[in-house]
Amino acid sequence: LTLLISLCSFECEQMLHKTRKFIEKEQLFTKGHHLLAAVSGGVDSMVMLDVLCTLGYSVGVCHLNYRLRGVDSDEDCSLVKSYCSKKNIDFHMFKASEEDIREMKKGNLQEKARTMRYHFFEDVMERFNYDFTCLAHHSDDVAETFLINALRGSGSKGLAAIAPIRDKYRRPLLPLSKEEILRYAYKNTVPFRQDSTNLETRYNRNFLRNDVLPLLTKRFPAATRSLAESSFLLQNEFRLLEYLATLESEKWMEENPEGLAIRQISEIRQIPGAVSLLHHWLQLYGFSKDQVKKMLDTHESGAQFASSTHTAYFDRDHLYIRNGEKMDLEFLHIPGPGIYRTSAGNTLIIKKIQDISFSKDPYIEIVDGASIRFPLTLRTWRKGDRICPLGMDGRHKMMSDWFIEKKIPVFKKKLVPLLCKGQDVFWIIGYRLSEKLRLTASTRDVFLVQWVPGE
């Protein structure tokens, strides 16, 4: 019995050691970060919570009660709440309303639930100053996702879908298998509940988990682990592709007042993996891989392709990307005070004023005239843009980080007008002013800047 207990203890220590090394290697977080654990009450998330606490991290818990399984949903919530109470862990809970439930049941239930879940995570992180949210995905989840995306015809990005880090989300259990997690739970008496819906094979993931992978494992015992390892390898290869594609973009691409120009398409066609390279550049503008394939097969000057936000067209050996009908904000040179109109009907007004009257209108700002430093540019976001947000004591923030924090989707970045000096953003129009333009005790000239959206 003593030997058995020692073996169990050793196995748990090995699992904790593996998790800790993974956290350090992937630089997920440190002991100085305040973590939010997303805990459903199932074995994966309950073990994740126990592991994080055992390893000495500062953890709070959030739990979302969808109320889709009646009493079972309430008992899941009670288990998590009770565990947090016993361990003195901060507990944050959201309970879906009747309206939420009706909305979730319209269309894709899983997708609607996922959207609600992530909105809840973001809200708790912001309100209670958590640095990251920890999710309890493990290597079996990676294998399942690999299969699902492979069957959908995904490329390397889709096959490497579950990454250790995504924005403010961290996955510390990725090196562990489901079997290891279950053994840890039983040996450490970690309480958890079974979700009976996980057995319903009408969902693709459950079908693969309960029917397909067990069948594969009978023939190929290491199937799950091998699929997960393949996904991890593809993650590294995709990171390399991103890095190399970014380097190559400097050679082939240039931005101009009319949009983006990709030069010498005939030479790009000769590059091995040209489809992946060009798609990496153009996916930001909403173009699919199938569209990119057609672009590379096209040799006709004047040929056009449209995404939901942009238009691509050929002019001899160049491919030009321009804003589509929904993305009409052009590059405007702002040499000094005046009234400037865009082709989409928007108007920018900059004028000197004598009487200061602050407005709550997000499209009106009162600024220090001496700090404006004409000429300026009215345009949309470019990689490398940064702002010194009002109220942040002079600290800069990359615009890419600001977009993530505000949950603005990638394609909508190009919808937000910016008033800039080079890559310094002075005003995210409608959202945030730069600290550099604020009024001070030494301000002499006061200017009003106003944006009037087109009809």
The 8 nearest C-alpha neighbors of each residue, nearest first, counted from 0:
[[1, 3, 2, 4, 5, 6, 7, 8],
 [2, 0, 4, 3, 5, 6, 7, 8],
 [1, 3, 5, 0, 4, 6, 7, 8],
 [4, 2, 0, 6, 5, 1, 7, 8],
 [3, 5, 7, 1, 6, 2, 8, 0],
 [6, 4, 2, 8, 3, 7, 9, 1],
 [5, 7, 9, 3, 8, 4, 10, 2],
 [8, 6, 4, 10, 9, 5, 3, 11],
 [7, 9, 5, 11, 6, 10, 4, 12],
 [8, 10, 6, 12, 7, 11, 5, 13],
 [11, 9, 13, 7, 12, 8, 6, 14],
 [12, 10, 14, 8, 13, 9, 183, 15],
 [11, 13, 9, 15, 14, 10, 16, 8],
 [14, 12, 16, 10, 11, 15, 17, 9],
 [13, 15, 11, 17, 16, 12, 18, 10],
 [16, 14, 12, 18, 17, 13, 19, 11],
 [15, 17, 13, 19, 14, 18, 12, 20],
 [18, 16, 14, 20, 15, 19, 13, 21],
 [19, 17, 21, 15, 16, 20, 22, 14],
 [18, 20, 16, 22, 21, 17, 15, 23],
 [21, 19, 23, 17, 22, 18, 24, 16],
 [20, 22, 24, 18, 23, 19, 25, 17],
 [23, 21, 19, 27, 20, 25, 24, 26],
 [22, 24, 26, 20, 21, 25, 19, 27],
 [25, 23, 21, 26, 22, 20, 27, 19],
 [24, 26, 27, 22, 23, 21, 163, 164],
 [27, 25, 23, 24, 28, 22, 29, 21],
 [26, 28, 22, 25, 169, 23, 164, 29],
 [29, 27, 26, 32, 22, 30, 23, 31],
 [30, 28, 31, 32, 27, 26, 56, 23],
 [29, 31, 56, 32, 57, 28, 55, 33],
 [32, 30, 29, 33, 57, 28, 56, 34],
 [33, 31, 30, 29, 130, 34, 28, 57],
 [32, 34, 129, 57, 130, 58, 31, 35],
 [35, 33, 58, 131, 129, 130, 57, 132],
 [34, 36, 132, 59, 60, 58, 133, 131],
 [37, 35, 133, 60, 132, 38, 59, 61],
 [36, 38, 61, 134, 60, 133, 62, 35],
 [39, 37, 44, 62, 40, 36, 61, 45],
 [40, 38, 41, 62, 44, 37, 75, 63],
 [39, 41, 75, 191, 79, 38, 192, 45],
 [42, 40, 192, 191, 39, 43, 44, 193],
 [41, 43, 191, 45, 44, 46, 40, 192],
 [44, 42, 46, 45, 41, 135, 47, 180],
 [43, 45, 47, 38, 135, 46, 42, 41],
 [46, 44, 48, 42, 47, 43, 40, 41],
 [47, 45, 49, 48, 43, 44, 42, 50],
 [46, 48, 44, 50, 45, 49, 135, 51],
 [49, 47, 45, 51, 46, 50, 44, 52],
 [48, 50, 46, 52, 47, 51, 53, 45],
 [51, 49, 53, 47, 52, 48, 46, 54],
 [52, 50, 54, 48, 53, 49, 56, 47],
 [51, 53, 55, 49, 54, 50, 56, 48],
 [54, 52, 50, 55, 51, 49, 56, 15],
 [55, 53, 51, 52, 56, 50, 19, 15],
 [56, 54, 52, 53, 51, 57, 30, 50],
 [55, 57, 30, 51, 52, 54, 58, 34],
 [56, 58, 33, 34, 55, 30, 32, 59],
 [59, 57, 34, 35, 56, 33, 36, 60],
 [58, 60, 89, 35, 88, 36, 90, 34],
 [61, 59, 36, 90, 35, 91, 89, 37],
 [62, 60, 91, 37, 92, 90, 38, 36],
 [61, 63, 92, 38, 39, 37, 91, 64],
 [64, 62, 93, 92, 65, 94, 61, 116],
 [63, 65, 94, 66, 93, 95, 72, 62],
 [64, 66, 95, 67, 63, 94, 72, 100],
 [67, 65, 64, 72, 68, 69, 95, 73],
 [66, 68, 65, 69, 72, 100, 64, 71],
 [69, 67, 72, 71, 66, 70, 65, 73],
 [68, 70, 71, 72, 66, 67, 73, 74],
 [69, 71, 73, 72, 74, 68, 66, 75],
 [72, 70, 74, 73, 69, 68, 75, 194],
 [71, 73, 75, 68, 70, 74, 66, 69],
 [72, 74, 76, 70, 75, 71, 77, 69],
 [73, 75, 77, 71, 76, 72, 78, 70],
 [76, 74, 72, 78, 40, 73, 77, 71],
 [75, 77, 73, 74, 79, 78, 80, 72],
 [78, 76, 74, 80, 75, 79, 81, 73],
 [77, 79, 81, 75, 76, 80, 74, 82],
 [80, 78, 82, 76, 81, 77, 40, 83],
 [79, 81, 77, 83, 82, 78, 76, 84],
 [82, 80, 84, 78, 83, 79, 77, 85],
 [81, 83, 79, 85, 84, 80, 78, 86],
 [84, 82, 88, 86, 80, 81, 85, 87],
 [83, 85, 87, 81, 82, 86, 80, 88],
 [84, 86, 82, 83, 87, 81, 88, 80],
 [85, 87, 83, 84, 88, 82, 81, 89],
 [86, 88, 84, 85, 83, 89, 82, 90],
 [89, 87, 83, 86, 59, 90, 84, 58],
 [90, 88, 59, 60, 87, 83, 91, 58],
 [89, 91, 60, 61, 88, 59, 83, 92],
 [92, 90, 61, 60, 62, 89, 93, 123],
 [91, 93, 62, 61, 63, 90, 94, 64],
 [92, 94, 63, 64, 95, 62, 91, 119],
 [95, 93, 64, 63, 65, 96, 92, 66],
 [94, 96, 65, 99, 64, 66, 93, 100],
 [95, 97, 99, 98, 100, 94, 66, 65],
 [98, 96, 100, 99, 101, 95, 102, 66],
 [97, 99, 101, 96, 100, 102, 95, 103],
 [100, 98, 96, 102, 97, 101, 95, 103],
 [99, 101, 97, 103, 102, 98, 96, 104],
 [102, 100, 98, 104, 99, 103, 97, 105],
 [101, 103, 99, 105, 100, 104, 98, 111],
 [104, 102, 100, 111, 108, 105, 101, 99],
 [103, 105, 101, 108, 102, 106, 100, 107],
 [106, 104, 102, 103, 107, 101, 108, 111],
 [105, 107, 108, 104, 103, 111, 102, 110],
 [108, 106, 110, 109, 111, 105, 104, 103],
 [107, 109, 111, 103, 104, 110, 106, 112],
 [110, 108, 112, 111, 107, 113, 103, 114],
 [109, 111, 113, 107, 112, 108, 114, 103],
 [110, 112, 108, 114, 103, 113, 109, 107],
 [113, 111, 109, 115, 110, 114, 116, 108],
 [112, 114, 116, 110, 111, 115, 109, 117],
 [115, 113, 111, 117, 116, 112, 110, 118],
 [116, 114, 112, 118, 113, 117, 119, 111],
 [117, 115, 113, 119, 114, 118, 112, 120],
 [118, 116, 120, 119, 114, 115, 121, 113],
 [117, 119, 121, 115, 120, 116, 122, 114],
 [118, 120, 122, 116, 117, 121, 123, 115],
 [121, 119, 117, 123, 122, 118, 124, 116],
 [122, 120, 118, 124, 119, 123, 117, 125],
 [121, 123, 119, 125, 120, 124, 126, 118],
 [124, 122, 126, 120, 125, 121, 127, 119],
 [125, 123, 129, 121, 128, 122, 127, 126],
 [124, 126, 122, 128, 123, 127, 121, 129],
 [127, 125, 123, 124, 128, 122, 129, 121],
 [126, 128, 124, 125, 129, 123, 122, 130],
 [129, 127, 125, 124, 126, 130, 33, 123],
 [130, 128, 124, 33, 34, 131, 127, 35],
 [129, 131, 33, 34, 32, 128, 124, 167],
 [132, 130, 167, 34, 168, 129, 35, 133],
 [131, 133, 35, 168, 36, 34, 169, 167],
 [134, 132, 169, 36, 170, 168, 35, 37],
 [133, 135, 170, 37, 136, 169, 132, 36],
 [134, 136, 44, 43, 172, 47, 170, 137],
 [137, 135, 134, 173, 140, 172, 170, 138],
 [138, 136, 173, 172, 140, 139, 175, 176],
 [137, 139, 141, 173, 176, 140, 227, 175],
 [140, 138, 142, 141, 137, 176, 177, 223],
 [141, 139, 143, 138, 137, 142, 136, 144],
 [140, 142, 138, 144, 227, 139, 143, 145],
 [141, 143, 227, 226, 145, 139, 140, 144],
 [144, 142, 140, 146, 145, 141, 147, 139],
 [145, 143, 147, 141, 146, 142, 148, 140],
 [144, 146, 158, 142, 143, 148, 147, 149],
 [145, 147, 149, 143, 144, 148, 150, 142],
 [148, 146, 144, 150, 149, 145, 143, 151],
 [147, 149, 151, 153, 150, 145, 146, 158],
 [150, 148, 146, 152, 151, 153, 147, 145],
 [149, 151, 147, 148, 152, 146, 153, 145],
 [152, 150, 148, 149, 153, 147, 146, 157],
 [151, 153, 149, 150, 148, 154, 157, 147],
 [154, 152, 157, 148, 149, 151, 158, 155],
 [153, 155, 157, 156, 158, 152, 149, 148],
 [154, 156, 158, 157, 159, 233, 237, 153],
 [157, 155, 159, 154, 158, 160, 237, 234],
 [158, 156, 160, 153, 159, 154, 155, 148],
 [159, 157, 145, 155, 160, 156, 148, 230],
 [158, 160, 230, 234, 156, 157, 233, 161],
 [159, 161, 157, 158, 162, 156, 144, 145],
 [162, 160, 159, 141, 163, 144, 136, 230],
 [161, 163, 164, 160, 165, 159, 234, 170],
 [164, 162, 170, 169, 161, 165, 171, 173],
 [165, 163, 169, 162, 168, 166, 170, 27],
 [166, 164, 168, 167, 162, 169, 163, 161],
 [165, 167, 168, 164, 403, 169, 131, 400],
 [168, 166, 131, 165, 132, 169, 130, 164],
 [167, 169, 132, 165, 166, 131, 133, 164],
 [170, 168, 133, 164, 163, 132, 134, 27],
 [171, 169, 163, 134, 133, 172, 135, 173],
 [170, 172, 173, 22, 169, 18, 163, 133],
 [173, 171, 137, 175, 174, 170, 135, 136],
 [172, 174, 137, 138, 175, 171, 136, 170],
 [175, 173, 172, 138, 137, 176, 18, 21],
 [176, 174, 173, 172, 137, 138, 179, 177],
 [177, 175, 138, 179, 178, 139, 137, 180],
 [176, 178, 180, 179, 139, 181, 175, 137],
 [177, 179, 181, 176, 180, 182, 175, 183],
 [180, 178, 182, 176, 177, 181, 183, 175],
 [179, 181, 177, 183, 178, 182, 184, 176],
 [180, 182, 184, 178, 183, 179, 177, 185],
 [183, 181, 179, 185, 184, 180, 186, 178],
 [182, 184, 180, 186, 181, 185, 187, 179],
 [185, 183, 189, 181, 187, 182, 188, 186],
 [186, 184, 188, 182, 187, 183, 181, 189],
 [185, 187, 183, 184, 188, 182, 7, 189],
 [186, 188, 184, 189, 185, 183, 11, 182],
 [189, 187, 185, 184, 186, 190, 183, 191],
 [188, 190, 184, 187, 191, 185, 46, 45],
 [191, 189, 188, 192, 45, 184, 42, 78],
 [192, 190, 42, 41, 40, 45, 189, 193],
 [193, 191, 41, 40, 194, 75, 42, 190],
 [192, 194, 41, 195, 191, 42, 40, 197],
 [195, 193, 196, 197, 192, 41, 198, 71],
 [194, 196, 197, 198, 193, 199, 71, 68],
 [197, 195, 198, 199, 194, 200, 205, 68],
 [198, 196, 195, 199, 194, 205, 200, 193],
 [197, 199, 196, 195, 200, 205, 209, 194],
 [200, 198, 196, 201, 197, 205, 202, 195],
 [199, 201, 206, 205, 202, 198, 203, 209],
 [200, 202, 199, 203, 206, 205, 204, 198],
 [203, 201, 200, 205, 204, 206, 199, 197],
 [204, 202, 206, 205, 207, 201, 200, 147],
 [203, 205, 207, 206, 202, 208, 143, 147],
 [204, 206, 208, 200, 202, 207, 203, 209],
 [207, 205, 200, 203, 204, 209, 210, 208],
 [206, 208, 211, 204, 205, 210, 209, 212],
 [209, 207, 205, 206, 212, 210, 204, 211],
 [208, 210, 206, 207, 205, 211, 213, 212],
 [211, 209, 206, 207, 213, 208, 212, 214],
 [212, 210, 207, 214, 213, 215, 208, 209],
 [211, 213, 215, 214, 208, 207, 216, 210],
 [214, 212, 216, 215, 211, 210, 217, 209],
 [215, 213, 211, 217, 212, 216, 210, 218],
 [216, 214, 212, 218, 217, 213, 219, 211],
 [215, 217, 220, 219, 213, 218, 214, 222],
 [218, 216, 214, 215, 219, 220, 213, 212],
 [217, 219, 216, 215, 220, 214, 222, 213],
 [218, 220, 216, 222, 221, 215, 217, 214],
 [221, 219, 216, 222, 217, 218, 215, 223],
 [220, 222, 224, 219, 223, 225, 216, 226],
 [223, 221, 225, 219, 216, 224, 220, 226],
 [224, 222, 226, 225, 142, 221, 139, 227],
 [223, 225, 227, 221, 226, 222, 228, 138],
 [226, 224, 228, 222, 227, 223, 221, 229],
 [225, 227, 142, 229, 223, 228, 224, 222],
 [226, 228, 142, 230, 224, 141, 229, 225],
 [229, 227, 225, 231, 230, 226, 224, 232],
 [230, 228, 226, 232, 227, 231, 225, 233],
 [229, 231, 159, 233, 227, 228, 232, 158],
 [230, 232, 228, 234, 233, 229, 227, 159],
 [233, 231, 229, 235, 234, 230, 228, 236],
 [232, 234, 236, 230, 235, 231, 159, 237],
 [235, 233, 159, 231, 237, 232, 236, 238],
 [236, 234, 238, 232, 233, 237, 239, 231],
 [235, 237, 233, 239, 238, 234, 240, 232],
 [236, 238, 240, 234, 239, 235, 233, 241],
 [239, 237, 241, 235, 240, 236, 234, 242],
 [238, 240, 236, 242, 237, 241, 243, 235],
 [241, 239, 237, 243, 238, 242, 244, 236],
 [242, 240, 238, 244, 239, 243, 245, 237],
 [241, 243, 239, 245, 240, 244, 238, 246],
 [242, 244, 246, 240, 245, 241, 239, 247],
 [245, 243, 247, 241, 246, 242, 240, 276],
 [244, 246, 248, 242, 243, 247, 241, 249],
 [245, 247, 243, 244, 248, 249, 242, 250],
 [248, 246, 244, 250, 249, 245, 243, 251],
 [249, 247, 245, 251, 252, 250, 246, 244],
 [248, 250, 247, 251, 246, 252, 245, 253],
 [249, 251, 248, 247, 252, 246, 253, 262],
 [250, 252, 248, 262, 261, 249, 247, 253],
 [253, 251, 261, 248, 260, 249, 250, 262],
 [254, 252, 260, 259, 255, 261, 251, 249],
 [253, 255, 259, 258, 260, 252, 256, 257],
 [254, 256, 258, 257, 259, 253, 260, 330],
 [257, 255, 330, 258, 329, 254, 331, 259],
 [258, 256, 255, 321, 329, 259, 330, 254],
 [259, 257, 321, 255, 256, 320, 254, 260],
 [258, 260, 254, 320, 319, 253, 255, 321],
 [259, 261, 319, 253, 252, 318, 262, 254],
 [262, 260, 252, 318, 251, 317, 319, 253],
 [261, 263, 317, 251, 264, 260, 252, 318],
 [264, 262, 316, 265, 266, 317, 267, 261],
 [263, 265, 267, 266, 316, 262, 317, 268],
 [266, 264, 268, 263, 267, 316, 269, 295],
 [267, 265, 268, 264, 269, 263, 270, 262],
 [266, 268, 264, 269, 270, 265, 273, 263],
 [269, 267, 265, 266, 270, 273, 264, 295],
 [270, 268, 267, 266, 271, 265, 273, 272],
 [269, 271, 273, 267, 268, 272, 266, 276],
 [272, 270, 273, 269, 268, 274, 267, 276],
 [271, 273, 274, 275, 270, 276, 269, 268],
 [272, 274, 276, 270, 271, 275, 268, 277],
 [273, 275, 277, 272, 276, 278, 292, 291],
 [276, 274, 278, 272, 273, 277, 279, 288],
 [275, 277, 273, 279, 274, 278, 244, 272],
 [276, 278, 280, 274, 279, 275, 273, 281],
 [279, 277, 281, 275, 280, 276, 282, 288],
 [278, 280, 276, 277, 281, 282, 275, 244],
 [279, 281, 277, 278, 282, 276, 283, 244],
 [282, 280, 278, 283, 284, 279, 286, 277],
 [281, 283, 285, 286, 284, 278, 279, 280],
 [284, 282, 281, 285, 410, 280, 409, 286],
 [283, 285, 282, 281, 286, 309, 410, 308],
 [284, 286, 282, 306, 283, 307, 308, 287],
 [287, 285, 282, 306, 281, 284, 290, 288],
 [288, 286, 290, 289, 291, 282, 285, 278],
 [287, 289, 291, 290, 278, 292, 286, 274],
 [290, 288, 292, 287, 291, 293, 286, 294],
 [291, 289, 293, 287, 288, 292, 294, 286],
 [290, 292, 294, 288, 293, 289, 278, 295],
 [293, 291, 289, 295, 290, 294, 274, 288],
 [294, 292, 296, 290, 291, 295, 297, 289],
 [295, 293, 291, 297, 296, 292, 290, 304],
 [294, 296, 292, 297, 293, 291, 268, 274],
 [295, 297, 293, 294, 292, 298, 291, 268],
 [298, 296, 294, 295, 299, 293, 302, 300],
 [299, 297, 300, 296, 295, 294, 302, 313],
 [298, 300, 297, 302, 301, 313, 315, 314],
 [301, 299, 314, 315, 313, 302, 298, 316],
 [300, 302, 313, 314, 312, 299, 303, 315],
 [303, 301, 312, 313, 300, 299, 304, 297],
 [302, 304, 312, 311, 301, 313, 305, 310],
 [305, 303, 311, 310, 312, 306, 302, 290],
 [306, 304, 310, 309, 311, 307, 303, 308],
 [305, 307, 309, 285, 308, 286, 310, 304],
 [306, 308, 309, 285, 305, 323, 325, 286],
 [307, 309, 323, 306, 325, 326, 285, 322],
 [310, 308, 323, 322, 306, 321, 305, 284],
 [309, 311, 305, 321, 323, 320, 304, 322],
 [312, 310, 320, 304, 319, 303, 305, 321],
 [313, 311, 303, 319, 302, 318, 301, 304],
 [314, 312, 318, 301, 300, 302, 317, 315],
 [313, 315, 300, 317, 301, 316, 318, 312],
 [314, 316, 300, 317, 313, 299, 301, 318],
 [317, 315, 263, 264, 314, 265, 262, 318],
 [318, 316, 262, 314, 263, 315, 261, 313],
 [319, 317, 313, 261, 312, 260, 314, 262],
 [318, 320, 260, 312, 311, 259, 313, 261],
 [321, 319, 311, 259, 310, 258, 260, 309],
 [322, 320, 258, 310, 309, 323, 311, 319],
 [321, 323, 309, 326, 327, 310, 308, 324],
 [322, 324, 309, 326, 308, 310, 325, 321],
 [323, 325, 326, 327, 322, 308, 309, 310],
 [326, 324, 323, 327, 308, 322, 309, 414],
 [327, 325, 322, 323, 324, 328, 414, 308],
 [326, 328, 322, 343, 324, 325, 329, 323],
 [329, 327, 326, 343, 341, 378, 330, 416],
 [330, 328, 327, 378, 331, 341, 256, 257],
 [329, 331, 378, 256, 377, 332, 328, 376],
 [332, 330, 377, 376, 329, 333, 378, 341],
 [331, 333, 376, 334, 375, 377, 330, 374],
 [332, 334, 375, 374, 376, 335, 331, 377],
 [335, 333, 374, 373, 332, 375, 336, 376],
 [336, 334, 333, 373, 374, 337, 375, 349],
 [337, 335, 349, 350, 338, 334, 348, 351],
 [336, 338, 349, 348, 350, 335, 339, 347],
 [337, 339, 348, 347, 349, 340, 346, 336],
 [340, 338, 347, 346, 348, 337, 341, 333],
 [339, 341, 346, 345, 347, 344, 342, 338],
 [342, 340, 345, 343, 344, 346, 328, 329],
 [341, 343, 344, 340, 327, 345, 328, 329],
 [344, 342, 341, 327, 345, 453, 328, 340],
 [343, 345, 453, 342, 341, 340, 346, 454],
 [346, 344, 453, 452, 341, 340, 451, 343],
 [345, 347, 340, 451, 339, 450, 341, 348],
 [346, 348, 450, 339, 338, 449, 340, 451],
 [349, 347, 338, 449, 448, 337, 339, 450],
 [350, 348, 448, 336, 337, 447, 338, 449],
 [351, 349, 336, 447, 446, 337, 352, 348],
 [350, 352, 446, 445, 447, 353, 349, 444],
 [351, 353, 446, 445, 354, 350, 447, 355],
 [352, 354, 355, 445, 351, 444, 446, 356],
 [355, 353, 352, 356, 445, 351, 357, 446],
 [354, 356, 357, 353, 352, 365, 445, 447],
 [357, 355, 354, 358, 365, 353, 447, 352],
 [356, 358, 355, 365, 359, 364, 363, 360],
 [357, 359, 360, 356, 363, 364, 361, 365],
 [360, 358, 361, 357, 363, 362, 364, 356],
 [359, 361, 358, 362, 363, 364, 429, 357],
 [362, 360, 429, 363, 359, 430, 364, 428],
 [361, 363, 429, 450, 360, 449, 428, 364],
 [364, 362, 449, 360, 361, 448, 450, 358],
 [365, 363, 448, 447, 366, 449, 362, 358],
 [364, 366, 447, 446, 448, 357, 445, 363],
 [367, 365, 436, 446, 437, 438, 445, 368],
 [366, 368, 438, 445, 436, 370, 369, 437],
 [369, 367, 444, 445, 446, 370, 371, 366],
 [368, 370, 367, 371, 444, 372, 442, 443],
 [369, 371, 368, 372, 367, 436, 435, 366],
 [370, 372, 368, 369, 373, 436, 367, 366],
 [373, 371, 370, 374, 369, 375, 420, 368],
 [374, 372, 375, 335, 334, 371, 333, 420],
 [373, 375, 334, 333, 335, 372, 376, 332],
 [376, 374, 333, 420, 373, 419, 332, 334],
 [375, 377, 332, 419, 333, 331, 418, 378],
 [376, 378, 418, 331, 417, 330, 419, 332],
 [377, 379, 330, 417, 416, 376, 329, 331],
 [378, 380, 416, 413, 417, 415, 381, 414],
 [381, 379, 413, 412, 384, 382, 378, 417],
 [382, 380, 384, 383, 379, 422, 413, 398],
 [381, 383, 384, 380, 399, 398, 422, 385],
 [382, 384, 381, 385, 422, 397, 398, 399],
 [385, 383, 422, 398, 382, 381, 423, 397],
 [384, 386, 397, 398, 423, 396, 424, 422],
 [387, 385, 424, 396, 395, 388, 423, 433],
 [386, 388, 395, 433, 434, 394, 393, 396],
 [389, 387, 433, 434, 386, 391, 390, 432],
 [388, 390, 434, 433, 391, 432, 387, 431],
 [389, 391, 392, 388, 434, 393, 387, 433],
 [392, 390, 394, 393, 389, 388, 387, 434],
 [393, 391, 390, 394, 434, 389, 387, 388],
 [392, 394, 391, 387, 395, 434, 388, 435],
 [395, 393, 387, 391, 392, 396, 388, 386],
 [394, 396, 387, 386, 393, 385, 397, 388],
 [397, 395, 386, 385, 387, 398, 394, 400],
 [396, 398, 385, 400, 399, 384, 386, 401],
 [397, 399, 401, 385, 400, 384, 402, 396],
 [398, 400, 402, 397, 401, 403, 382, 384],
 [401, 399, 403, 397, 398, 402, 404, 396],
 [400, 402, 398, 404, 403, 399, 405, 397],
 [403, 401, 405, 407, 399, 400, 404, 406],
 [402, 404, 406, 400, 401, 405, 407, 399],
 [405, 403, 401, 406, 402, 400, 407, 121],
 [404, 406, 402, 403, 407, 401, 400, 408],
 [407, 405, 403, 404, 402, 408, 401, 121],
 [406, 408, 402, 405, 403, 411, 409, 412],
 [409, 407, 411, 410, 406, 412, 402, 403],
 [408, 410, 411, 412, 407, 283, 413, 402],
 [409, 411, 412, 408, 283, 413, 284, 285],
 [412, 410, 414, 413, 408, 409, 407, 415],
 [413, 411, 414, 409, 410, 415, 380, 408],
 [412, 414, 411, 379, 415, 380, 410, 326],
 [413, 415, 411, 412, 326, 416, 379, 328],
 [414, 416, 413, 412, 379, 417, 411, 428],
 [417, 415, 379, 428, 378, 414, 427, 377],
 [418, 416, 427, 378, 379, 377, 428, 426],
 [419, 417, 377, 426, 425, 376, 424, 378],
 [420, 418, 424, 376, 425, 423, 375, 421],
 [419, 421, 375, 423, 422, 376, 424, 425],
 [420, 422, 423, 419, 376, 375, 424, 384],
 [421, 423, 384, 420, 424, 385, 419, 383],
 [424, 422, 420, 385, 421, 419, 386, 384],
 [423, 425, 419, 386, 426, 385, 418, 422],
 [426, 424, 433, 419, 418, 432, 423, 386],
 [427, 425, 432, 418, 428, 424, 433, 417],
 [428, 426, 417, 431, 430, 432, 429, 416],
 [429, 427, 426, 430, 416, 417, 362, 431],
 [428, 430, 361, 362, 427, 431, 450, 363],
 [431, 429, 427, 428, 361, 432, 426, 362],
 [430, 432, 427, 426, 429, 388, 433, 428],
 [433, 431, 426, 389, 425, 388, 427, 434],
 [434, 432, 388, 425, 389, 435, 387, 436],
 [433, 435, 389, 388, 437, 436, 387, 393],
 [434, 436, 433, 437, 370, 387, 425, 389],
 [437, 435, 366, 367, 434, 370, 433, 438],
 [438, 436, 366, 434, 367, 435, 439, 433],
 [437, 439, 367, 366, 442, 436, 440, 365],
 [440, 438, 442, 441, 437, 367, 443, 436],
 [439, 441, 442, 438, 443, 437, 367, 444],
 [440, 442, 439, 443, 438, 367, 444, 369],
 [443, 441, 439, 440, 438, 367, 444, 445],
 [444, 442, 441, 445, 368, 367, 369, 440],
 [443, 445, 368, 442, 367, 369, 446, 351],
 [446, 444, 368, 367, 352, 351, 366, 443],
 [445, 447, 351, 366, 368, 350, 352, 365],
 [448, 446, 365, 350, 349, 364, 351, 366],
 [449, 447, 349, 364, 348, 363, 446, 365],
 [448, 450, 363, 348, 362, 347, 447, 364],
 [451, 449, 347, 362, 346, 452, 348, 363],
 [450, 452, 346, 345, 347, 453, 449, 362],
 [453, 451, 345, 450, 346, 454, 344, 362],
 [454, 452, 345, 344, 343, 451, 346, 341],
 [453, 452, 344, 345, 343, 451, 346, 342]]
